[in-house]
Amino acid sequence: RRYVNDSFGVHLRALKGYSVGMFGKSNFNTMEGFDRWFQGSFLGYGGTWEDNESPGFYYKAAPSEYATALLGNKSMEWLRRDNVTGMGGPFFLYFAPHCPHTPAMPAEWYNETCVGVKAPRTPAYNYTNSGFHELVARQPPLSAVDAVLIDDLARRRCQCLLSVDDAHAALVATIQ
């Protein structure tokens, strides 16, 4: 069976009349079944998003619009405007920001946070073993520069997750 025009949104709407919104990154081959969708996996500021409420189904974000905050705001707008939370009927909100995947671009208002955060140094960190597969065994140990870059990524991911926390808190407050 081919899964064209078959998403969990289709099944939720058919099952109990759910109102279904999808905001963020997805691997769906269709937007059928979603009452509202705003999708993309843009990181940082600006970008163009697929949007079922914009002309031509594309939304061009302003250079000042931060992706994770934009997704949270569009989600809350859907909840409030369509009165999803007060209709008494079931709804499903799929919220999937691309953050903190690389390149992990934090919101500028969190640039000074997560100071001192470093990547975990588990026993597997920088472990080498000549008994591994040849492609792995040939890799040199991480250098001091590598460690700095790895820690910088961990810090930026921490900063990005603060924006995800903000969006989740705002969504919960909207629903309550």
Helices and strands as residue ranges (DSSP letters): H 8-16, E 19-24, E 36-39, E 48-51, G 55-57, E 58-60, H 67-81, G 84-86, E 91-96, G 108-110, H 134-137, H 144-175
